Amino acid sequence: MKENLWQVAKKYVEVIETIEKTTDPKELRRLEEKRIELHWKFIDMLTKQGIQFKDRDHATRIAIKIANGDL
């Protein structure tokens, strides 16, 4: 099944939120690797759909809005 923009944004935001709550260094490393993977997947989807973003922070804010249903 091919993931859509909302699904990828949702996973990306969930990983970011989990990182913020995690204190275990090994788990943080694993989650950060997952965040990076999802970030680039999300960036690729934004680019393919012609959605412009300024930088990583802006793309993350877009992901949060999409995941929350605000966009």
N, C-alpha and C positions, 0 to 999 in steps of 0.2 A: 504494500500500500504506500502510495506517495503521500508525504506529509505536506500540509498546507502551511501558509505563513502563520496563521494563528497557533497551530500545534507547535511549531518550532519556537515561536515567541513564548508560548506558555512554558515549555520545557526550559528554555533559557532563563526566564524569570524565576522559575522554581529553583533552579540550581543556584542562582544568585542569592535568593532568600535563604537557602539551606547553608550556603557559605557563611552568611552573616550570623548564623546561629551555632556554627560548628567551632569547637575549640581543639579537637584532636588534629595534630599536625599531619598525620598520614591521611586522614579523611579529607582534610583541607586540600592537600596536594591532589588527591584523586578528583575532588570536586572542581578544583581550578582547571585541571586538564579537560574535564567535561564541559566546563564553562567556555573554554577557548574553542573547543570543537563546535559547540552550539552557536557561539558567537559568529564564527566564520560561515556556518551553515545559514544562519539568519541573514548575515551580510550578503551572501550569495543570492538568497531569495529576494531580498530588497532590490538588489541590482537587477536581477532578471525581470522583476515586475516594474522597474523604472521608478522606484521610490528613492528619492534622494535623501542623503543624510550628510551631515557636516563632518562628524568624527565618531569615534567609538562611543563616547558618552551620549551623543545624540541618537545613535542607533539603539543604544540600551533604553533610552527614554521612549523611543518609538515602540520597542518590544514590550515595555511595561504597559503602554497605552493599548496596544493590540491585545495583549494577554488579559487585560482588565475589561476589554470590550469597549474601550473609549474611542477606538478608531475603526 
